[in-house]
């Protein structure tokens, strides 16, 4: 049976169900709703929980596209239905208990479907650590507004268990394990530790930079840069001596500019200018050849002049907040307008991993 069929069977109430038929769904319904087969049902559900848990671990660990949302629902529904079956067995065995005294023997006192819904919501809430939206999803999925209160209690209880333990959701764990360049805005940096060791932007910045001159580079040199380097962008400086920062040229814009120059049959020896001056006064890609001077290509409109900047003495905490608040991928470190280094999002993640004593083997 597929996950959808299993969930449909587990979420089906046994009230007013006719136990007949020879189809697979009829046999499953008979197993779930026949009180005489409660022992067999407990064994089947226990085996299903174990198998489903192991199979989900295997498929998720080897990155097989088998999903995680529906398997979590199925696993929780089996757990909930198993709990409901056990409670039903107790009500039949001990009808005089205080908790079961109000139960009418002629009606279903325990509805296993409700237990399955609550169990599915609790497991999914523990895995994803979602609260309000998950309650809405479960109510929409089952169509039972009367189940709202137990679902809310189960979801909140699951979050109350996982949050104090400090365990992240499965999706946050995937980001951390796969080393995706993502910075959590809710993370608590140790400000006292950072100030104690005087960790500043200059301590985590990259100094071995590949920069592009604002003017004087040839088109063939830019093509070689694109072929040999895989960076997402390059700082643009006035010259290679003082490295006065002019702007930032992203890899995407550079590819676009070079492609347009090729379309206009520009010579590989053409000089590229990334700033507006008396020669490249037009905002379009142009070639100028006056009195035997070399041809000049105007790439100024592809240059990003609004570069996020920090000083060398800026604290790491402030740099981290800058990345989180603005959603930037890099920032340039400067002193008196001179480029000193670049901090990327990966560099910030590397600092966090070092502070947590995590071995780094993924940065090149």
PyMOL commands that set and color helices and strands:
alter all, ss='L'
color gray80, all
select helices_A, chain A and resi 3-10+24-33+35-61+69-93+112-128+132-142+145-165+170-177+191-196+201-204+219-228+251-263+300-302+316-326+345-355
alter helices_A, ss='H'
color red, helices_A
select strands_A, chain A and resi 212-213+215-218+233-237+245-250+271-273+287-288+296-298+309-311+330-335+338-344
alter strands_A, ss='S'
color yellow, strands_A
deselect
rebuild
show_as cartoon
